[in-house]
Amino acid sequence: MGTTRKIVEIDEELCDGCGICALECAEGALEIKDGKARLIGESYCDGLGACISGCPKGAVRVIEREAGQFDPEAVERHLEQRKFAGQKHGEALITACGCPSTRIETFVREPLPAKEAALKELDAGGAGLSHWPVQIRLIPADAPFLKGADLLVVSDCAPVAYPNFHRDFVRGKAVLLGCPKFDNVQEYVKKFAEIFRVAGIRSVTVIDMEVPCCSALPAIVRKGAQEAGTNIPVREIVVSIRGEVLKRDRNAA
């Protein structure tokens, strides 16, 4: 039997599944499932509402109702299990048998003659990518191309929407690509925290889309920096679904 106490409630009509509330929940009581935030266990929720302030839609609130007691020991076990599962998942990605996506490569591009380079610039030709892989989940924190790099963290859809993506954004950057809606947000936070701890990152630019599911990406990167104890500024560029830049932080890209 439960007792009447404060506990989190999600308004599914308002929730767009951005995942920011799950980021703010230190107890891991919230997860994104089927595109919506869900309370996965009453015993994990302390009812203090730290998850409320980050929600851009006002979909999270604290109510009083009959619920199971908050259990700090259950929270500790839950977080440890989730950490272990994330580590196993990461190992599977890195050691997958022979998949080209897991081979780390750095590309050395020969300089173009001046005239040819000018023509390339005019027609937006020539790829600016200098490394492989690019998916956030596949890149180890100690990848050589991350050392002292300027990071470009990009939502999956942005390169398709923005016509001159390589010309305007990629050159000179280490590119990390992902989707906060379909991937595990907490894994992203841990990956960025590890990168910030070991790679000596110089700067971070995040390019996301105007759609709500992308809005968590800058928060994920900032949360990773916070967990790593770094104060690297995170600049944001927002691209519309028609390929226009809607927002550009000062000095971004």
C-alpha positions as CSV (number, residue, x, y, z in Angstrom):
1,M,0.0,0.0,0.0
2,G,1.2,3.5,-0.8
3,T,0.8,6.7,1.0
4,T,-0.3,10.1,-0.3
5,R,2.8,12.0,-1.3
6,K,4.3,14.3,-3.9
7,I,5.3,12.6,-7.2
8,V,5.9,13.6,-10.8
9,E,3.2,13.4,-13.4
10,I,3.6,13.7,-17.2
11,D,1.0,15.3,-19.4
12,E,1.3,13.1,-22.6
13,E,-0.6,15.6,-24.7
14,L,2.0,18.3,-24.0
15,C,5.1,16.1,-24.0
16,D,7.1,16.0,-27.2
17,G,9.7,13.5,-26.0
18,C,12.6,15.9,-26.1
19,G,14.2,14.2,-23.1
20,I,15.3,17.2,-21.1
21,C,13.4,16.2,-18.0
22,A,15.1,12.8,-18.0
23,L,18.4,14.6,-18.1
24,E,17.5,16.6,-15.0
25,C,16.3,13.6,-13.0
26,A,19.3,12.5,-11.0
27,E,17.4,9.4,-9.8
28,G,16.7,8.0,-13.3
29,A,13.0,7.9,-12.6
30,L,12.1,9.3,-16.1
31,E,12.8,7.7,-19.5
32,I,11.7,8.4,-23.0
33,K,9.6,5.5,-24.3
34,D,7.5,5.6,-27.5
35,G,8.3,9.3,-27.9
36,K,7.0,10.4,-24.5
37,A,8.5,10.9,-21.1
38,R,7.5,8.1,-18.7
39,L,7.8,7.6,-14.9
40,I,9.3,4.2,-14.8
41,G,9.1,3.5,-11.1
42,E,7.4,5.3,-8.2
43,S,10.1,4.3,-5.8
44,Y,12.7,6.2,-7.9
45,C,10.8,9.5,-7.8
46,D,11.6,11.8,-4.8
47,G,8.8,14.2,-5.7
48,L,11.2,17.3,-5.5
49,G,10.5,18.2,-9.1
50,A,14.1,19.0,-10.3
51,C,12.9,17.7,-13.7
52,I,10.2,20.5,-14.1
53,S,12.3,23.5,-14.9
54,G,13.9,22.1,-18.0
55,C,10.7,21.1,-19.8
56,P,10.0,23.5,-22.7
57,K,6.4,22.4,-23.0
58,G,5.3,22.5,-19.4
59,A,4.4,18.8,-19.6
60,V,6.0,17.9,-16.2
61,R,4.4,18.7,-12.9
62,V,4.4,17.5,-9.3
63,I,1.1,16.3,-7.8
64,E,0.0,14.7,-4.6
65,R,-1.5,11.2,-4.9
66,E,-1.2,7.7,-3.4
67,A,2.1,6.3,-4.5
68,G,4.8,3.9,-3.3
69,Q,7.5,5.3,-1.0
70,F,10.6,6.8,-2.4
71,D,13.4,4.3,-2.0
72,P,17.0,5.7,-2.2
73,E,18.5,2.2,-2.1
74,A,16.3,1.1,-5.0
75,V,17.5,4.2,-6.9
76,E,21.1,3.3,-6.3
77,R,20.6,-0.2,-7.6
78,H,18.6,1.2,-10.6
79,L,21.4,3.6,-11.5
80,E,24.1,1.0,-11.2
81,Q,22.1,-1.5,-13.4
82,R,21.6,1.2,-16.0
83,K,25.3,2.1,-15.9
84,F,26.3,-1.5,-16.4
85,A,23.8,-2.0,-19.2
86,G,25.2,1.2,-20.9
87,Q,28.7,-0.1,-20.6
88,K,27.8,-3.5,-22.1
89,H,26.0,-1.7,-24.9
90,G,29.0,0.5,-25.6
91,E,31.3,-2.5,-25.7
92,A,29.1,-4.2,-28.2
93,L,29.2,-1.2,-30.5
94,I,33.0,-0.9,-30.4
95,T,33.9,-4.5,-30.8
96,A,31.3,-5.4,-33.5
97,C,32.9,-7.9,-35.9
98,G,34.5,-6.0,-38.8
99,C,31.8,-3.4,-39.2
100,P,33.3,-0.4,-41.2
101,S,31.5,1.9,-38.9
102,T,33.7,0.9,-36.0
103,R,37.1,1.5,-37.7
104,I,38.6,4.8,-36.7
105,E,40.1,6.7,-39.6
106,T,41.6,10.1,-40.1
107,F,41.7,11.5,-43.6
108,V,44.6,13.6,-44.8
109,R,43.4,15.8,-47.7
110,E,45.9,17.1,-50.2
111,P,45.7,20.9,-50.7
112,L,44.1,21.9,-54.0
113,P,45.6,24.2,-56.5
114,A,44.3,27.8,-55.9
115,K,42.1,27.9,-59.0
116,E,40.6,24.5,-58.4
117,A,40.0,25.3,-54.7
118,A,38.2,28.5,-55.7
119,L,35.9,26.5,-58.1
120,K,35.3,24.0,-55.3
121,E,34.3,26.8,-53.0
122,L,32.0,28.4,-55.6
123,D,30.0,25.2,-56.2
124,A,30.1,24.1,-52.5
125,G,31.9,20.9,-53.7
126,G,34.4,18.8,-51.8
127,A,33.7,17.1,-48.5
128,G,35.1,18.8,-45.4
129,L,35.0,15.6,-43.2
130,S,38.3,14.6,-41.8
131,H,37.6,11.5,-39.9
132,W,35.4,8.4,-39.4
133,P,33.1,7.3,-37.7
134,V,30.8,10.2,-37.0
135,Q,27.9,8.7,-34.9
136,I,28.1,9.7,-31.3
137,R,27.6,6.2,-30.0
138,L,30.5,4.8,-32.2
139,I,33.2,7.3,-31.3
140,P,35.4,6.4,-28.4
141,A,36.5,9.3,-26.1
142,D,40.1,8.7,-26.9
143,A,39.8,8.8,-30.7
144,P,42.8,10.6,-32.0
145,F,40.8,13.1,-34.0
146,L,39.2,14.4,-30.8
147,K,42.4,15.5,-29.2
148,G,42.4,19.3,-28.9
149,A,39.5,19.4,-31.4
150,D,36.8,22.0,-32.1
151,L,33.6,19.8,-31.8
152,L,30.7,20.1,-34.2
153,V,27.8,18.2,-32.6
154,V,25.0,17.8,-35.2
155,S,21.4,16.4,-35.2
156,D,20.9,13.7,-37.8
157,C,18.5,15.8,-39.9
158,A,20.5,19.1,-40.1
159,P,22.9,18.0,-42.9
160,V,20.0,17.0,-45.1
161,A,18.1,20.2,-44.5
162,Y,21.0,22.7,-44.8
163,P,22.2,22.7,-48.4
164,N,25.8,24.0,-47.8
165,F,26.5,22.0,-44.7
166,H,30.1,20.9,-45.5
167,R,31.1,24.3,-46.9
168,D,29.7,26.4,-44.0
169,F,30.3,24.2,-41.0
170,V,32.4,21.0,-41.3
171,R,35.9,22.1,-42.2
172,G,38.3,22.1,-39.3
173,K,35.8,20.4,-37.0
174,A,35.5,17.0,-35.4
175,V,31.9,16.0,-36.3
176,L,29.7,14.0,-33.9
177,L,26.2,13.1,-35.3
178,G,23.2,11.8,-33.4
179,C,19.5,12.0,-32.6
180,P,18.4,12.7,-29.0
181,K,14.9,11.4,-29.8
182,F,15.8,7.9,-31.0
183,D,19.1,7.3,-29.0
184,N,19.6,7.0,-25.3
185,V,20.0,10.4,-23.8
186,Q,21.8,9.3,-20.7
187,E,24.4,7.4,-22.8
188,Y,25.0,10.6,-24.8
189,V,25.6,12.6,-21.6
190,K,28.1,10.0,-20.3
191,K,29.9,9.9,-23.7
192,F,30.3,13.7,-23.8
193,A,31.4,13.8,-20.2
194,E,34.1,11.3,-21.0
195,I,35.2,13.2,-24.1
196,F,35.4,16.4,-22.2
197,R,37.5,14.7,-19.5
198,V,40.1,13.1,-21.8
199,A,40.2,14.9,-25.1
200,G,41.1,18.5,-24.3
201,I,38.3,19.9,-26.4
202,R,38.8,23.6,-27.4
203,S,35.3,24.6,-28.5
204,V,31.8,23.1,-29.1
205,T,29.2,24.1,-31.7
206,V,25.8,22.4,-31.7
207,I,23.7,22.4,-34.8
208,D,20.1,21.3,-34.3
209,M,16.8,21.7,-36.0
210,E,13.8,23.8,-35.1
211,V,11.7,20.7,-34.3
212,P,11.1,20.0,-30.6
213,C,12.8,16.6,-30.5
214,C,16.1,18.3,-31.3
215,S,16.0,20.9,-28.5
216,A,17.6,18.5,-26.0
217,L,20.9,18.3,-27.9
218,P,22.5,21.5,-26.6
219,A,21.3,20.5,-23.1
220,I,22.9,17.1,-23.4
221,V,26.2,18.5,-24.4
222,R,26.1,21.1,-21.5
223,K,25.2,18.4,-19.1
224,G,28.1,16.3,-20.2
225,A,30.5,19.3,-19.7
226,Q,29.0,19.9,-16.3
227,E,29.6,16.3,-15.3
228,A,33.1,16.5,-16.5
229,G,33.7,19.6,-14.5
230,T,34.6,21.8,-17.5
231,N,33.3,25.2,-18.5
232,I,33.6,24.9,-22.3
233,P,31.1,27.3,-23.9
234,V,28.5,25.5,-26.0
235,R,27.4,27.6,-29.0
236,E,24.1,26.7,-30.8
237,I,22.9,27.1,-34.4
238,V,19.3,26.3,-35.1
239,V,18.3,25.3,-38.7
240,S,14.7,25.4,-40.0
241,I,13.1,22.5,-41.9
242,R,13.5,24.7,-45.0
243,G,17.2,24.9,-44.5
244,E,17.5,28.4,-43.1
245,V,19.5,29.4,-40.1
246,L,17.0,30.6,-37.5
247,K,19.5,31.2,-34.6
248,R,23.2,31.6,-34.4
249,D,24.9,32.2,-31.1
250,R,27.7,34.8,-31.2
251,N,31.0,33.3,-32.6
252,A,29.2,30.0,-33.5
253,A,30.8,28.1,-36.4
